Amino acid sequence: MSAVVEITGLRNPCRQLNTYQAGLMSAVMDRDDDGNLVLKAGIMGVVLAGGEVRRDDPIYVDLPLGPHERLQSI
C-alpha cells in the first residue's frame, strides 16, 4: 500500500534541524530581491492513508484543479 499525504500549509523550519547538522537551519532560509524571507523547507500535512515509505521511492503529485494559490504559513 502507498502512503498518501495531503499538504495543508507551510510552517517555519524548526531550529532542531541544527542538531542533525550545524548550519542546516540557515541553509533552508533565504531572502528574495525585495528582502522578504523565503523558506525552503517546512510543510504541514495530513496522512490520508498510511503505508511504507522507503528511500528512493518515487513521489507522485496530484495538483488540485486551479486556480492555484501560494500556500500560507500556519
Backbone as numpy.savetxt, mean C-alpha at the origin, in Angstrom:
# Nx Ny Nz CAx CAy CAz Cx Cy Cz
-6.66 -22.24 -2.95 -7.51 -21.05 -2.95 -6.62 -19.81 -2.95
-7.01 -18.81 -3.69 -6.28 -17.55 -3.75 -6.81 -16.59 -2.71
-5.91 -15.78 -2.17 -6.32 -14.73 -1.25 -6.87 -13.56 -2.06
-7.87 -12.88 -1.50 -8.47 -11.70 -2.14 -8.47 -10.58 -1.10
-7.86 -9.44 -1.46 -7.78 -8.30 -0.56 -8.35 -7.08 -1.27
-9.28 -6.38 -0.61 -9.84 -5.14 -1.16 -9.11 -3.97 -0.51
-8.47 -3.14 -1.32 -7.77 -1.96 -0.82 -8.80 -0.90 -0.47
-8.70 -0.37 0.76 -9.71 0.58 1.23 -9.18 1.99 1.42
-7.87 2.17 1.45 -7.35 3.52 1.62 -5.86 3.52 1.89
-5.32 4.69 2.05 -3.90 4.88 2.35 -3.70 5.03 3.85
-2.52 4.73 4.30 -2.15 5.03 5.67 -0.69 5.43 5.67
-0.29 6.12 6.70 1.10 6.52 6.80 1.96 5.30 7.08
3.12 5.21 6.44 4.04 4.13 6.78 4.43 4.25 8.25
4.68 3.15 8.90 4.98 3.12 10.33 6.49 3.18 10.57
6.89 3.93 11.57 8.32 4.05 11.89 8.95 2.71 12.27
8.13 1.69 12.54 8.67 0.37 12.85 9.42 -0.21 11.66
9.22 0.37 10.47 9.98 -0.08 9.30 11.48 -0.02 9.57
11.91 0.97 10.34 13.33 1.13 10.61 13.90 0.00 11.47
13.03 -0.79 12.13 13.54 -1.94 12.88 13.96 -3.06 11.94
13.42 -3.06 10.72 13.80 -4.06 9.72 15.08 -3.66 9.00
15.20 -2.37 8.72 16.40 -1.86 8.06 16.49 -0.37 8.32
17.62 0.08 8.79 17.81 1.51 9.08 17.58 2.33 7.82
16.83 3.43 7.95 16.58 4.34 6.84 15.42 3.95 5.95
14.76 2.82 6.25 13.67 2.36 5.40 12.49 3.33 5.43
12.21 3.92 6.58 11.10 4.87 6.67 11.29 6.05 5.73
12.49 6.61 5.71 12.74 7.76 4.84 12.74 7.34 3.37
13.02 6.08 3.09 13.02 5.60 1.70 11.62 5.52 1.10
10.58 5.45 1.95 9.22 5.35 1.44 8.47 6.68 1.49
9.21 7.77 1.76 8.60 9.10 1.77 9.40 10.01 0.85
8.70 10.92 0.17 9.36 11.83 -0.76 8.56 13.13 -0.79
8.99 14.08 -1.57 8.28 15.34 -1.80 8.12 15.54 -3.29
6.96 16.06 -3.72 6.77 16.36 -5.14 7.35 17.74 -5.45
7.20 18.20 -6.69 7.77 19.48 -7.10 7.20 20.66 -6.33
5.99 20.50 -5.77 5.36 21.58 -4.99 5.66 21.47 -3.50
6.45 20.48 -3.12 6.80 20.31 -1.71 5.82 19.46 -0.92
4.81 18.91 -1.59 3.83 18.06 -0.90 4.42 16.69 -0.61
4.06 16.14 0.55 4.54 14.83 0.95 3.95 13.75 0.04
4.79 12.86 -0.44 4.38 11.73 -1.26 4.77 10.46 -0.51
3.78 9.65 -0.15 4.03 8.40 0.55 4.10 7.28 -0.47
5.16 6.51 -0.44 5.36 5.44 -1.41 4.95 4.08 -0.86
4.44 4.04 0.34 4.03 2.77 0.95 2.97 3.06 1.99
2.22 2.03 2.34 1.24 2.14 3.40 -0.18 2.16 2.87
-0.82 1.00 2.85 -2.21 0.92 2.44 -3.00 0.12 3.47
-4.29 0.34 3.48 -5.20 -0.42 4.33 -6.01 -1.32 3.41
-6.37 -2.48 3.91 -7.16 -3.39 3.10 -7.99 -4.31 3.98
-8.97 -4.93 3.36 -9.84 -5.89 4.02 -9.68 -7.22 3.30
-9.42 -8.28 4.04 -9.30 -9.61 3.45 -10.71 -10.13 3.17
-11.01 -10.33 1.89 -12.31 -10.85 1.49 -12.31 -12.36 1.42
-11.16 -12.95 1.10 -11.02 -14.41 1.05 -9.58 -14.75 1.43
-9.42 -15.59 2.42 -8.09 -15.99 2.86 -7.51 -17.03 1.92
-6.22 -17.15 1.95 -5.53 -18.14 1.14 -4.05 -18.04 1.36
-3.32 -19.01 0.89 -1.88 -19.02 1.04 -1.25 -18.04 0.05
-0.33 -17.23 0.53 0.39 -16.28 -0.30 1.87 -16.58 -0.13
2.54 -16.80 -1.24 3.97 -17.12 -1.21 4.75 -16.11 -2.04
6.01 -16.02 -1.71 6.92 -15.16 -2.47 6.86 -15.57 -3.94
6.88 -14.57 -4.81 6.84 -14.75 -6.27 5.48 -15.16 -6.82
4.44 -15.21 -5.96 3.09 -15.43 -6.48 2.70 -14.24 -7.35
1.98 -14.46 -8.43 1.51 -13.33 -9.24 0.43 -12.55 -8.49
0.34 -11.28 -8.80 -0.69 -10.41 -8.23 -1.56 -9.91 -9.37
-2.85 -10.05 -9.21 -3.79 -9.57 -10.22 -4.59 -8.43 -9.62
-4.83 -7.39 -10.42 -5.55 -6.21 -9.96 -6.82 -6.06 -10.79
-7.95 -5.98 -10.10 -9.23 -5.69 -10.75 -9.63 -4.28 -10.34
-9.51 -3.34 -11.26 -9.89 -1.96 -10.97 -11.40 -1.82 -11.04
-11.97 -1.02 -10.14 -13.41 -0.76 -10.22 -13.72 0.07 -11.46
-14.97 0.06 -11.85 -15.37 0.90 -12.97 -15.08 2.36 -12.64
-14.71 3.15 -13.62 -14.34 4.56 -13.43 -15.53 5.40 -13.09
-15.37 6.66 -12.81 -14.06 7.33 -12.83 -13.24 6.96 -11.60
-11.93 6.87 -11.78 -11.05 6.52 -10.68 -10.67 7.77 -9.89
-10.56 7.59 -8.60 -10.20 8.70 -7.71 -8.98 8.32 -6.91
-8.19 9.31 -6.57 -7.00 9.10 -5.75 -7.42 8.61 -4.38
-6.72 7.61 -3.83 -7.02 7.14 -2.48 -6.73 8.24 -1.47
-7.51 8.26 -0.41 -7.33 9.25 0.66 -6.73 8.56 1.87
-5.96 9.30 2.67 -5.42 8.76 3.91 -6.53 8.53 4.90
-6.39 7.46 5.65 -7.40 7.11 6.68 -6.89 7.53 8.03
